[in-house]
Amino acid sequence: MLMGTNPLDITKIYFQRNTKAASLAVFRFLFGFIMMVSIVRFWYNGWIEKLYTLPQFHFHYTGFSWVSIPDNLLYILFICCGFAALFVSIGYQYKLAISSFFLCFTLIELIDKTTYLNHYYFVSVMSFILIWLPAHCSYSVDSYKDPQLRSEYVKTWNVDVIKLMLAIVYIYAGAAKLNSDWMLHAMPLSIWLPTKMDIPLLGSLMHERWMHYLFSWGGAVYDLSIVFFLMWRRTRLLAFMAVIVFHILTRVLFPIGMFPYIMICCTMIFFSPGFHTRLISSVVNILGIDPYIFTNNRTYNSGIKEKISLVVLSCFMLFQLLFPLRHFLYDGNVFWTERGYRYSWRVMLMEKTGYANYKVVDGATGRRFYIQNNDFLTAQQQKEMSTQPDFILEYGQYLGNHFTSQGHENVEVYVESYAALNGRRSQKYIDDNVDLMTVDYAELCRSHITPMHD
């Protein structure tokens, strides 16, 4: 910054800068396409039935217990989500398509908390951002049909907000790795990698201690630095090659679905506008299409709508910067209590196993009986429930309400639970003297989770 320059003037100049709309067009196409493939893959593998229609009980997010989709409507919802992703990709009725995709995808995600994954949350976040961006103003069906929409340029901040979101994901993921388990003990990779000795080339090295530390330290350095190397033109190509190698290797080692491919495609936004323009030109030339039917030499400007978008996204990005830090407001180890763990870009940081045995007691007579969890939960739900306090509490209260509705009186619910984190010995997790029907989540975390022995 030059001496005497007014920061407000610099801000004003920045928000007046333009860049090629091709960057948004490429991002829109890749994002929509890979989302469509993800929806088809989800249906093809039978996961709709396994995760949503077979369970008789669903774990709910706070404030979203009302989300319940009948089985026949659930398949229609997936169809709508898939077509919305297709229309986003080609830029047809874009605003309606991306809004529909955001609502459908997020509604599916809210059905059962058991299915939470960081990349599902990332998709919802990114699709919300795209609602407010003119990603359809060039190289889209919409821009072909509407000459008034066609634009070769957009405001630079429209592209930079996507870069900022990716930077938040990477940097927070890297910062979360700066803990003693990951850096000093190579945990949980020391548990996971030795099980991958059957993979080609690297399999014989997976049991080596130095390899565990190489992956641990390398992952932290990668997450904390990759955005800066992508932003610098001289290192961008090598950095993108590192992105490909990192995510493909992650995909080979761990069953994390489409996340590696989503991140590879999204990271292309860091390439220069000229790169995206040349990429699109090459494609339309191969297809024999005149590029001028999609764009013209003007800057997209929607007036007051653009200002509203800027305000909404500014508030949203501020939220994304602050929300992952909320765990500092709570006592206890975030990996143990998991309070503030979700939505914070903590990716594959722990191996946590648990056991939870529920007993239902008649508070007046003292009569009791134990619950067979598989009478109510799927194997996946049991696994998730046994290690997360909010799951343990919600399921316990569900059991209490269930047996009360069956005619039982004075119902009290207790849980005998044990958990082990990153190779530590198993220890008691939840106080087995607390009636789960009498506490809320905040009180459970504050007073009834046994401190972790470390």
Beta strands, then each sheet from edge to edge (+ up, - down):
strand 1: 18-20
strand 2: 153-155
strand 3: 352-362
strand 4: 368-370
strand 5: 411-421
strand 6: 427-428
sheet 1: 1+ 2-
sheet 2: 4+ 3- 5+ 6-
end
